[in-house]
């Protein structure tokens, strides 16, 4: 696959694309929903809840943490994860602005 050439796009376009990419996997969506449902830092329950291998869950958590939607705290020998509230609000605002573009201005294919 070719290079994405992200440098030719502005910061907002790259942020939206990164968020869309991380949200494009159902396991990551399920992890986020679980973290919201528990409303607390979660340490080891994610594997049992989602039903995927520990290594797979770890990779998904890494992706979510990399874009900043979750944060992790080391507690003993494990890492506990929770939603990163400030970044979640930022993502909602960014996606809302993008998804709220006015369709009335684009009627070329009516």
Buried (B, 14 or more C-beta within 10 A) or exposed (E): EEEEEEEEEEEEEBBBEBBEEBBEEEBBEBBBEBBEEBEEBBBEEBBEBBEBEEEEBBBBBEBBBEBBBBBBEEEEEEBBBBBBEEBBEBBEEBBEEBEEEEEEEEEEEE
